[in-house]
């Protein structure tokens, strides 16, 4: 497959390829992120099964969600800086291989400790692949198609919820949770083959250094992006990680029907992703604050209305639409803070997002083991309300000091 490069503004280069091969490369990166997202959040649907298999509590089983996030937060800046001069295609393939191995290890784990080892590998993959892959659209397609290609790549996030997790949960219910991880391992190998086949050589264009990341942190907008991301993601994952125990204990949903509930949530997430993505560039504060308010309403009302199937489904739809808009809102805010350093912006987005996922799952696990899933939901709703207040405070600050970044 022949490729050529041509210079673009700022001294960088863009790979010139046929439209078909460029979009195939976009889809392959999207499928890579889909495999990562699905693997990362797959334990949400299998939490009780894994816990019962190893005779551990739901909170301890929640470590499967906690560990990848912490490792991703560390590996995002570390690996991106350490491999700054390495071909990005080679790194994408290496991370996909590591993810496949992690899934196979989880599938055969004789003890919970090996499951946690596999989750460490997942975390490393998340930090490395996401930081590199999230900003590659501009190297695959013409400039006018970059926004659409970026949306395609980010559609992997809600697709992981609407397809990956429900299907994985269904497989786990029918054939056992180990089979779900085995299937994900085989799928990841297929994605690796696709990346090898359609993604061209991607020599690094801009070297991401720690000094660049430190410089971004001096921006008020970047610091607020970190704060808002922390609040909304901890509210979400501190609660959503334990949604399966809630549905079983409070709504009294059968294990098989949990798949349907998660499918409905994921479908709403896809809608939220595209609706939020369509307007976030023009009204980032409004979209981010609205998403947080919807998430707060859903989590605060679930302990009351979620006792019935209809109430639980309705609120999961609201929740799914709200969270579907969150990743694109957060990433957009980071990129707008440093448009000249897209990979560095992706690094900060990945590190902050993943660290907060871990904190949310960990805090939620401690609370759920000492109280109940309903209490976790209520506390998450309060945190989401704090995010709404922070978003409007930042908007008021910008009106008061319009020239200050």
N, C-alpha and C positions, 0 to 999 in steps of 0.2 A: 504494500500500500504506500503510494508515494505521497509525500507531503512537502510543502515549502513554507518558508517563513517570510514575513515582511515587517518592516518597522512600523510602529504606531506611535502615537503621542507619548512623550515621556521616556523614549528610548527602549520601551519594551517591545516584544515581538508577538505577533499573532499567527498561529498556524493556519495556513490557507489550505482548505480541503473542500471536497464536494459537499453540498448541503446534506446529502444522505449520511455520509460517513461522520460528519460533524455532529449531527443529531443522534446517531448511534452511540457516539462517545458520550454525549450528554445523558442518554438513557442508561448506559452502562454505569456511569458514576451514580446516577439516581438509584439504580438497583443495588449498588454497593452500600449506599446510605440506608436503603430500605432493609438490607440484610443486617446492618449494624443496629438500626433502631429496633427491629423486630427481636433480635437477639438480646438487646439490652432490656427491653420491657416484657419479654416473654414470661419471666417469672411471675408477673402480676397475675396472669391467668392460671398459673400452675402453682401458686404459692402454697395453698393448702395441701396439694398432692405431694409436693416436695417435702413439706414439713412433716406430713404423716409418714412418708417413706423413711425419713431419718429420725423420727420421733423428736422433733424440735418444735418450738413455739412459732407462731406466725411472725412475731417480732424478730426472732433469730433467722427465720427463713428470709425475712426482708433484707438481710445482709447481702443477698444476691443483687439487690438493687443499689445498695449503699456502696459496695466496693468499686464497681465499674466507674461510677461518677468521680470518686476521689482520684482514681488512677488516671482518668481522662483529664481531669483538671491539671494534674501534674504533667502528664505526657504531652498535652497540647502545646504549651510553650517550649518544653524541653526538647521534644523530638523535632518540632518545626525548626527551631534554631540549630540543633545539632545536625540536621540533614538538609540544611538550607541550600547546599550546593549539589545535592543529589537529584537526579532526574525524578520528577514527580510521578511519572508513570510507574517507575520501579518501586517507589514507596507505596503507591496505591496497591500494587500487586502483593507486596510484602505484607501489608496490613490485612488484605483479604485472606491470605494464607494463614495468618495468625488467628483470624476470626474463625476460620473453618476448623482449625485444630482445637480452639477453645470449645466449640460446640461438640466436637467428638469426645473431648475429655469429659464434659458434663454428662454426656449420654452414657458413658461407661463408668462413671465415678462410683467406687465402692463405699465411699464415705463422704460426708458433707464437706470435709476439708478440701477434697479435690474439686468439688463444685466451686468452692470459693477461689481456688487457684485458677480455674477456667474463667472466672469472672474478672480476675486481675488482668488476664490476657484480653478480655473484651474491653476493659477500660483503656488499655494501651492502644487498642485498635481505634476506639472512638476518638481519642485525643488526636491521634496522628492522621487518620483518614479524613475525618470531618474538617480539620483545620486546612488541609490541602484541597480536598474535593469541593468544598462549598464555594470557592472562588474561581473555579476552572471554566465556567460557562463562556467567558469572554475569549478563551483560547480555542474554543471549538466552533463557534458560530459567528456570523457577521455581527457588527456592533449593534445594528438595529434589532437583532434577535436575542440579544443578551438578557433583557428582562424576562422574556418568555422562557428562555432556557434555564435561567435561575429559578423560576417558579417550578419548572419541571423537576429540577434537582431537589428543591425543598418539599415537593409533594410527597417525597419518600417518608417524611415525618408522619403526616396523618395516615398515609397508606399503611405504615407499620402498625397503626392502631386498628384501622378498618379491615385490613386483610391479615397481616402477620400474626397479631396477638389472638384474634378470634380463631383463625385456622389452627394456630399452634395449640390453643386451649382445646379445640375440638379433637385434634390428634392426641393430645395428652389424655383426654377423657376416654377416648376409644382404645388407644393402644399403649397408654402410659406416658408419663412425662419424659422419660428417657428417649422415646421415639420422636417426640417433638424436637428435642435438641439434635437428634440424629438427622432428621429431615432438614433442619436449618443448616447443618454442616454440609450436606450434599448440595443444597441450594447455593451456599456460599462458594463452593468449588466451581459451580456453574458460572457464577458472577465473575470469579477470577478468570476463567477461560474467556469470558466476553470482553473483559478489560484488556487482556492480552491481544485479543483479535482486533478490536476497533479503536482503542486509544493509542494515539501516536506518541512518539518520544516527546517528553515535556521537560526540556532543560529549564532550570530555575531562572526566572526573570528578575525578581527582586529578592535580595537576601534579607530575610527577617531576622533582625538582631534584637537582643534584649533592650538596647537603647531605644529602639523604635517603640516597643511595647511600653516602656517607661514614659516615653514622650506622650503616648496616647492617654495615659492615665492623668496627665496634667489638664486634660480637657474636662470642663464641667459636664458637657454632654455625655462623655464616656463614663464619668463617675456616676451620673444618674442612670445610665444604661445598666451599669453594674448593680446599682441599688434596686432598680425596678425589676431586673431579671431575678435577683436574689429573692425578692418578696413574692413574685408571682409563681416562680418555679417551686419554691419551698411550700407554698400554699397548695400547689397542684400535686406534687409528688409525695408530700407528707400525707396526703389523703388518698390519692388514686392508687398508690401502691397497695393499699389495704381495702380497695373497693370490693374485691371478691369475698373476703370475710364479712364485710357489711351486708352484701347481697345475700349471703348464706344465712347469717345470724339474725338480721333484722327484716329483710324483705322475704326471707325464707324461699329463695330461688334455688332450684335444683342445680347441681354442677353442670348438667348439660345445657340448661337455659342461660347460665352465665355467659356462654359463648354468644348467644343471641343478644344479650344486653350489651356486651362489649362491642359487638358488630354495629349496633345502633349508635353507640357512643362514637365509634370510629368514623362512621358515615357522616355524622354531624361534624366531626373534626375536619374532614375533607372540605365540607362546605365552608367552615370557618376559616380554613387556610386560604382559600381562593377569595372569599369576601374580604378578609383582612388584608391580603396581599394587594388587592385592587385599590384600596384607599389609604394604606398605611403611609405611602410616600407623601401624600398631601396632608393627612391629619394624624400623625403618629401618636400624639398625646391622647386624642379622642379614641382612637382604636385600641390602644394599650389599656387605657382606663376603663373603656367599655368591656373589654374582655375580662379584666379583673373583677369588675362589678358583677358580671354574669357568673363567673366562677364562684364568687362569694355567695351569691344568691343560691346557686345550686347546692353548694356544700352545707350551707346553713339550714336549708330547707329539707335536705335529704333525711336527716334523722326524724323529721316530722311526717313528711309526705312520702318518704321512701319506704314506709311500712307496707305500702300497696304496690303492686307491679306497675300500674299505670303511672303513679306518681314517680316511681323510681326511673322509669323509662323517659318520662317527660323531662325530668331534671338532668338525666344523663345526656339528653340531646342538647340542653342549654349548656351543660358543662363541656361537652365535646366541641360545640361551636366556639365557645370561649377559648378553650386551650388551643384549638386549631389555629387561631390567629397569633398565638404567643411567640412561637419560634421566628416567624417572619417579621414580627414587630421588633423583637430583640435584635435579630441580625441586621435589620434595616437601620436601627438606631446606631449600632456600632459602626456600620459601614459609612453612614452619613457623618460620623464623628471623625473619620479618617479615610476619605475617599481615595487618597493617594497610596494607601497601604491596605489593599483588600485582604491579603493573606494575614496580616497582623490583626486586622479587625476580626477575621474568622477565628484566629487563635484566642483572642479575648472572649469572644462570644462562646466558643466551645468550652474554654476553661471555666468561665463563670457559670454557664448553664449546667455543666456536668457536676461541678462541685456542689451546686445547690441541689441537684437531684439527690446526691448522696446524703446531704444534710437533712433534706426533707424526709427521705426514706428512713434514715436513722432515728430522727426525732419522732417520726410517726410510729416507728417500731417500739420505741421506749414507751410512748403514750398508750399504744394499743395493748401492750402486754400488762399495763397497770390499770387501764380503765376499760375502754370499749371502742370499737370502730366509730360509733356515733360521736364520741368525744373528739376523736381525731378530726372528723369532718367539721365539727363546729369550730375548733381551733384554727383549722385551715381557712375557713371562711373569714375569721377575724384578721388573719394575716393578709388575705386578699384585699380586704377593705383598707388596710394600711397602705397597700400598693396604690390603690385608687387615690388616696390622700397625697401620697408622694408624687404621683404623676401630675396632679393638679397644682401642687406646690411648685413643681419645676416649671409648669406653664406660667404661673403667676410671676416666678422669678424672671423668666425670659421677657415678659412684658415690662417688668420693672427695670431690667438691665438688658435691653435688646442687643447690644453689641458685644456682650461678654460670652465667651466660649469656655 
